[in-house]
Amino acid sequence: MKYSVLFFLIFFIAGCASTTLKNQSGVDRKQLLLMPQSMVEGMAKDSYRTRLQEASKKNKLNIDSFQVSRVKRISNRLIANATYFKPEASQWPWEVNVEDSDEVNAYCMPGGKIMVYSGLIRKLNATDDELAAVIGHEISHALREHGRERMSTAAIQQLGLIGFAAYISNTTSRNRANATMQAASLGTTLFFALPNSRTQEREADAIGLELAARSGFNPFAAVTLWEKMKRQDTKKPPEFLSTHPSDDNRIRELTDLAYKLKPLYESSRSR
């Protein structure tokens, strides 16, 4: 019995680590990461593919070539600097797509699967720097493996530590074909039904702003972006804001961080 307890204690402790390198934005929190990374990225890939297929069937995927080119150009500049925070991101099979939708939203799934909704561009009349602030924020969720962290926490809450270990053992030994059939549905449920915490949102704000500054985008654009967000319909805030800190607090925090990162931005612009 004592060896079982010791095993699970080691298993638990080994799953606590920071997923990104130390950075100027100061994000270095230890995270609970018990869900295998390969499993999370596989589920994200299958879920993302399903979303693309659904959008394509509705003739909503990448229909504006200029808009798609613009989003990819901005995203690629950010992706090129993602290795400052996570070196293995250079090996991710990144994808960038635009879905025609009225939603003011965007996301980046584990492994670098980016989607931007056209409503974000149209309704906010977003500049390149403002789009970089949003996309950088979403990329930062992937770099920090917030999806994997949320899934690990949810699994522990539902199954307990021992039950979670048994689940992982069973899942990783399943037939790949059977696992693939379930992955898209399960991935969609976990990635979209489990909201980011406010701690995760603040981390994504901080790293996203630094990522944008390193990529030559003005960090103060995040402030103007959220001022635009604040002016959206207050009766039903955009989904993008659902778990974020209050607008005023967020704008204040972003302003302070933008001043801190201004030299980094100016240095990147001079290169």
N, C-alpha and C positions, 0 to 999 in steps of 0.2 A: 504493500500500500504506500509506504513512504517513498518508494522509487517512482510510483505513478505520480504522486504529488510533486516530486522533484522534477519529473519529466515535463509536466504541464506548466510548472513554474518557469523552467528554462524556455519552454515553448512560448510562453506569454512574454517574458522579458525580451527574447530574441526578436519579437515582433514589434518592439518599440524603438523607433529611430526617426531621424529627420530625413526626409526624402530629397532635400536640396542642399547645395553647398552654402556656406556662409556668404552673405551678400550685404550690400550697403543698406538695403531696406530693413535689415535686422531680423528677418524671419528665420528662426532656428528651433522651432518647437518639436519635441519628440512626439511621434505619432504611433497609434495602434495600427499595425499593418500585418495582421495575421492571414488575411486572404492572399493566396499566391498571386503574384503579379501577372504571371502568364495566363492564369484563369481570368483575371479581371480584364486584361487587354483582349483576350479572345472573345469574351462576352461583349465587350464594347465594339469590337470589329463586326460581330454578327448583328448586333443591334443597330449600329450605324448603317450597315448595308441594307437592312430592312427599311430604315427611314428613307434612304436614298431611293429605294425601289418604289415606296409609296408616293414620294414626291414626284418621281418620274412618271408614274402612271397617271397622275393628276396634271401632268404637263406643268409642274411647278418648280422643276429643278434646273438651275442654271439657264434661265430663259433670256436673260439680259446679258449679252456677251461683254459689254462695256463694264457693267456692274461687277460681273464675275472676275474680269481681268483686274479691276481695281482692288477688290477684296483679296485676291491671290497675291497681288504685288505687295500690299501692306502686310499680309500674313507672312509671306516669305522673308521679308526683312526681320520680322520678329522671330521667326523660326531659326534664322541664321544665328541669333544670339541666345537661343534657349540653352545652349551648352554651358553658358556662364553659371547656370543654376543646376543643370543636370546633364553631365557629359553624355550619358547614354541616349539622350534625346536626338543626337545626330543620327542614330540608327533606327529611329522610329519611322514607320511608313506613313508619313504625314499625308493628310488629305484635306482639301479646302473646297467647300461647296456653298452655294447660295440657294436658299429656298424662297420662292415667291410667297410671301405671307404678310399679313397685317401685323403680326406679332413684333413687338419691340424686344428682340431677344437674340441671343447667340449662345453657342456652347462649344466646348472642346472636350471630347470624351477621352478616356485613357488611351495612350498610344498615339495621340495627335490627330484625332478625327474632328475637324472643325466644321461647324455649320453656322452661317450667318443668315438671319431672316431679313428679307428686303425691307420690312417695316422699320427696322432699326435705322436703315439708311434714309428712307423716304420721310418718315414721320419726324425724325430729329434733324433732317438736313445735315447729316454728320459730315464733318471735314475728315480728311485723311488722318489727322492727328487724333481726332475723337474716335474714329473707328479703331485706330491702333490701341487706344486706351481700353476699349471694350474687348477686342480680340486678345490683347495682351493679358487682360484680366482672366479671360477664359482659358488661355494657354497655361496660365499660372496654376489654375485648378488641376490641370493634367500634370504639370511638373511636380506639384506638391502631392500628387496621387490622392487627392481628396475623395475621389470616387471609391478607391480601394479602402481608404480609411473609413468612409461611411458604411461600406459593405461589411467590413470587419467588425465594426461596432454593432451594427444591426444583427449580425450573425451571433455574436457573443450574447447580446441581450435576449435573443430568441432561443438559442440552443444551450447557452452556458459554455464554458471553456472545454470541458471534456466532450460534450455533444458536438461542439464545433470541430474539434480534432477528428472525431469519427466521421462527420459530414465531409470534411476535406479528403480524408482517406478514401471514402466511398466515391466521391465525385471524381477524383483524379484517376481512379481505376476504371471508370465507366468506359463503355464502348464509345469511341469518338463520334460515330454517327448519331447515337442517341443523345450525346451531350450537345451536339450541334443543333439538333432539333429544338432543344430547350433553351439554348443560349440567347437567342434573339429576344424571346419573350421575357426571360428572366433578366437579361441585361436592361431592357427597356424599363421594366418595373423598378429595378434597383437604381439605375442612373437618373431616372426622371422623377421617381416617386419619393426618393430620399433627398430632402433639400440640404444644401450646404449649411453649416452652422455659421453664426456671425463671426466666430473666430476664423473659420476658413475663408469667409468673405473678406475679412480684413487682411489676411495673408495674401489672398489673390490680388487685392487692391495694391498692396505694397510691392509685391514681386512684379505684378503687371506694370506698374508705373516705372519701376527700374528697368524692366525689359524694354518698354517703349523708349525710355530715355537712352538706353544703350543702342537702340536701333535708329536713333536720330529723330524721334518723334517728340514733340513738345509735351512734357509731363503736365503742364498747366491745362492742356486740353481735357484732361480727366475732370477738372473742375467745371469747365464750361459744359461738358457732356452731362454731368449730373445736375447742373442747373437746368438744363433742358429736360432731363428726366423728371425733375421736381415739378416742372410746369405741365407734365402730362396729366391726364384725367385723374383727379385725386380720389374719385369714387371707386375706381378700379385701377390700382397702380400696375404698371407693366410687370409681367412675370419675372423679368430680370431683377426687379427690386424686392421680390417677395420675402427673402430672408436677410436682406441687407440691413445694416445699421440705419438709423434715421437719416433723412436727407441732410439736415443741417450738420449733424455730427460728422457725417461722411465727407461732406464738402470741406469742413474745417480740417479733418485729418488729411484729406488729399492735398489741400493747399499747403499744409505744413510739410508734407512729404515732397511735394513738387519743388519747393524752395530748396530742400535738402539735396534733391537730385538734379537741380539746375546745372551745376558744374559738369556732371556726367553727360548731360544732354549737349551742352556747349562743346565739350570735348569730342563727342561723337560727330557733331556737325562739322567740326574743323578737320576731321580726317578725310 
